[in-house]
Amino acid sequence: MEKAKISGYQLFVLIFLFEMGSALLVPLAGEGKQGAWLVILIAMIGGILLFFVYYALFQYYPNQILTEFVRSILGNFLGRIVAFLYILYFMYLAARVLRDFGETLLTVAYPHVPLFFANAAFILVVIYTVRKGIEVLARTSELFFVLENVLFLTFILLIIVSGMIHLNNLKPVLEISGVEMVKMAFSKTIFFPFGELIVFLMIFPYLNEPQRLKKIGVGGLALSGIFLSFTMAMNIAVLGVDLTLRSQYPLLTLIQSIEVAGFLERLDVYFLLKLMIGGFIKITVFTYVAVTGTANVFNVKQPSRLAYPVGFVILLVSIVIASSYSEHIQEGLSAVPVYIHLPFQVIIPFLLLIIAYFKNRKKRNKHQQHKTDLKGGVEGK
């Protein structure tokens, strides 16, 4: 681990910006139609339940990152294999998010720039930040948090002033049954973005106030879930369900619809700024933990040296991951949740927690027995 510490507020901000990240790009929980915002809130509750699993693992091993405590739980050989698989998982997610933002940047602003160069420019900034360490990333996120909220409040104010909100577009809220909403929430939306919080098991040990982690984690997830739910409700209220689902980037379509006093319009810069903030934080967190985990598993003394090779692999994977953006999105909606997110976010953490529970109970029993034996020996004398 890097010799660094971050405050509770910095961790809260990192969680919030990370969760918002690429979730703002897509019509999140769009299958829920007028009730999409409710599906997001249900998925947020599921994400908080998952967080308690991660929090329980952290309590058993408060001074170890994920790639380290899996070896304590599973043994050195099997633990290294699982740790390495998690490193590949984090690199894969970094590549997916990089592809998301590279494609979006080309669509919105630079249509004639090759995807490789757009992604390369982005990953170089990420690598520079990763080399500087977790404290620099945490301080940067504090500045971005203020900017993100200023942009959001200004954005809401402009929408209200422009008079584009039509609350009737949100009716009927319960066109889809509650059971269907829960099914949607726990089959897709819980994994993206809420389940991706598992990446923070590589960051929790840096917290200088570990006793506050439960409140910080729940608070970060709740606030990001509320923001995402509100944004989706706003998309539907302004654009309607059909246009929201058909639009490649609903938030961009919404921002492009803003017109105030006949001159304040085409505010694409709002979307690009939010895009840069969310993309930068999310890709950097994934890349940082991939670098840290690789250094931990392979006993590399200076993790910063791995930033360039890991970043280069992420860049290449982001290009070859799919032949087109539509194929990339289809993979993310169909294959990734079931075959990648489910094992790494749910199944493996639950198994690790069960094994850790019995291992630690066995240790406690041995310790208690040892104390009893010592007490009996003293009384015998």
N, C-alpha and C positions, 0 to 999 in steps of 0.2 A: 504493500500500500504506500501511496504517496504520503509524505509527512505534511499533512494539511488538515485544516478544520474549517467547516462552514457553519453559519448560524442557522437557527430554526427558521428565521424569516427567509434567508437565502434558499433553503431547501423547499420551503413552501412555494416560493416564486418559481423555482426550477420545475417543480411538479406541475404547477398551473400552466406555465408556458409550454412544457413538454406535452401535456394532455391536449392543449388547444391545437398546437402544431399543425399537422396535416389534416386533422379532422374538420377544419374549416373549409377545406378545398372541395369536399364531396357532399352530396345530399345525404348526410348521416341518418340512418334509420329511415330512409325514404319509403321503404315498403309499408311503413305505418301510416302513410298518407297524412290526413289531417291530425292524426295522433302521433306523428313522428316525434314531436317534442316530449310526449309522455314516455315513449319507448326509450328515449335517451335517458330520462330520469330513472326509469326502472333499471336500465343497464348500469347507471351510475351506482345504484344501491348494490347491484351485483359486484361491481368493481370494488366497492368498499369492503364487501365480504371477502373478496380475494385479497385485498390489502391486509386484512387481519391474519390471513394465512402467512403472508410474507412477514408481517410484523412478529408473529409467533416464532418464525425461523430466526429472525434477527435477535429476539430475546434469548434464544438458546446460544447464539454465537454472535454477541454484540461487537466483537472486535475483529470479525472476519468477514471478508467479502464473499459473494456467492461462489465464485470459483475456488475459494479456499475451504468453506465449510462443507461443500459437497464431498470433499475428500475426508473430512472428519466424520461425516455420516456414513459414507459408502465404502470407505477404505481408499487407499492410495490409487490402486489400479482402476477400479470402476469409477471412482470419483474423478480422476483425471479425464476419463472418456466423457463423462457427463459435463464436466466443466468445459471441455473443448467444444462439445456440441452447443453449449450455451454461447460460447464465443462466436461460433459460426452463425447462430441464431441472431445475435446482436448485429453482426456484420451484414447479414442478409436484410434485416429490417432497416439498417442505415442505407443500404443500397436501394431498397424500395422507396424510402422517403426521398432520397436524392433524385431518383427517377421521376417521382411525383413532381417535385419542385422544378427540376430541369425542364420537363415537358410543359409545365404551366408557364414558366418564364418565357419559353419560346413561343407559346401560343399567344400570350398577352402582350409581350414587349419586343421580342427579338426573333421573328419568324424565320429569318434567313441565316441564323447562327446554327452551326452543327451542334447536336445534343452533347457530343463529347466535350466540346470547348465550354459550353455552359456549365456542365457538371464539374469539369476540371476546375474552373474558376471558383465554384462554390466549395469544392472539397479542399482547395488550398487554404481558404480562410478557416475552414473547420480544423485542418491539421495544425495551423498556426496556433489556434486557441487551445487545442488538445495538448500541445507541447508546453503551453504556459501553465497548465494544471487546473485542478478543480476550483481553486479559490478565484482565479481570474474568470472562469466561466460563471461562477456564482455571482461575482460582482457585476459582470456584464448583464446577467439576467435581471438584476435589480433595476438597471437603467431601462432595459427593454420592457420590464413590467409596467413602469410608469408610462412609457411611450405607448404601449399596447392599450392601456386603460384610457389615455387621452384620446387616442384614435377611436376607440369603441364609443366613448361618450359623445364625441363630435359626430360620429357616424349615426348614432341613434337620434341625436338632436336634428340633424339634417333630414332624416327620414320623416320625423314627426312634422317638421316645418313644411316639407314638400307635400304632405297630405296623401301619401301613397298607401298608408296602412288601411286594409279592409278586413276587419275582424271576421266578417262572414266567410272568408276563405278558410278559416279554421274550423268551420262547422261542416258536418257533425264530427265532434271530437272522437266519439266512440263508434265510428263506422266499423272499425275492426274490433272484435271482442277483446276483453282483457286478457284472456288466455293466449290469444294470438300475439298480443303485444309482448307478453312475458316471453313467449317462444322466440319472437324476433330479437328481443333484448339479449337473451341468454344464448342465442345461436350465432350472433354476429357482433352486435354493438358492444357487448361486454368485452370482447377481445380487442376491438379497435374502437376507441383508444384506451379504455380503462385498464384492461389486463396487461397492457404494455408497461405498466408501472413496475413490473417485476425487474426491469432494468435497474431500478433504484436500490435493489439489494446489493448492488456494487457500489453504492454511494452512501447508504445509511450509516456505515461505520465512521464516515467523516464528520457526522453531526456532533457539534460540541455540547448539545443538550439532548442526549438520547432519551431522557425521561419524558420529553415533549413530543416524541416521534408520532405517537398515536394521534394526537390532536392535529399535528402538522399534516400527516398523511390524509386523514379524513377530511380536513379543511381544504386541502389542495384539490382532492378529487371532487368534493362537493361543489366548490366554486367553479371549477372547470366544467363540471356537468351542467350546472345551472346556466353558465354562459353559452355552452353548446346548444342546450335546449332552447334558450331564448333566441339564439341566432337562427336555429331551424324554424322556430315559430314565426320569426320576423320574415324569413324567406317565403314561407307559405302565405303569410298575411299579405305580403306585397305582390308576389308573383303568382300565387295560386299553386295548387298541388301539381298540375300537369306541367307547367313551365319549370317549376323547381326540379322535378324528376328528369325532364328532358335536357335541362341545362347541364353542360359539362362542369361549369363552376357557378353554382347558384349565387354565391355571395358576390362574385364579380358582376353577374347579371343584375343583381339588386343594386349594387353601387352605381353601375352604369345607368340605371333608371332614375337616379336622383337628379332633380332639376329644381333649383330654387331661384326665384326672381328672374328667370329667363337667361341668366348668365352663369350661375354656379352649377356646372354639369360636367360629365365625363371625368369623374373623380377616380379614375383607375389607380392613381397613386396610392389611395387608401388600401386598396387590395394588395398592391405590390409591397407596401410597407409591412402589412400584416403577414404577407407571404414570406418575406425575408426573415422577419423575427421568428415566426413559428418554425420555418424550415431550418434556420441556423441552429436554434436551441435543440431541436429534436435530433438532427443529424450529429451534432457535436456530442450530445449525451451518449448516443449509441456508439459513436466512434471512440469516445473516451473510455467507456467501459470495456470495449473490445480490446483496446490497447492495454488497459490495466489488467484485464483477465489473461491476456496472452503472456504478459510479463510475469504474472503470478504463477501460471501453470508451467511455463518453461524456465522459470527462475532467471529472468533477465534483470540485471541490476539497475539499468537505466531505462525505464519504460518509454520515455520520450523518444528514444531512438526507433521505436516501433511505429511511431505515428505515420511516417511517410509510407512504409510498405503496407500497413493496414489500410491507410487512406487510398493507396493506389489500387488495392484489391477491391475495395468498396466501389471505387470509380468504375473499374472494369465490369464488375457484377451489375452495376446500375445500367450499363449499356447493353449487356448480353442477356439480361434477365427476361426480356420479352422482345419480340420483333416489332411490336407496335404498342402505342399507348392503350388502345382498346384491349389488346391481349393482356397487357400489364394489369389493367383494371379488373378484367374478368378473372384472372388468377387470384387477385386480392379479394374478390368477393366470393369465389367458390372454393378454391383449393386451400388457400393460406389459413383461413380460420379453423378448418377441421384437421388438416394434416400437420400444421406447424404451430399455430397459436395454442390450440387445445392441449397438446402434450407439454409444451414448455411453460405455459401460463397456469395450467390447472393440474394436470395429472402428475407430473414430476414434482412440483412443489408440495402437493398433498402427500405423496409417497415419502418425500424427504421429511415432512413434518411428523408423520406417523413413526418413521424409524428414529428420528431425533427424540421423540417423546419417550419411546421405550428405552433408548440408549441412556438418556438422562435420568429416567426413573431407576434404571439399574444402578447407575452411578450413585444416586441419592440413597438407594437401599444399602449399597456397600458402605457408603460413608456413615450412614446411621448405624449399621451393624458394627463398624469399626469403633464408633464412639461408645456404643453399648459395651463392647468387649473391654475397652479401656476403662470404662467406669466400673465394670465388674472386677477387673484386675486390681484397681485402686482400693475398692471396698474389701477385697479378699485380703489385701495386705493389712 
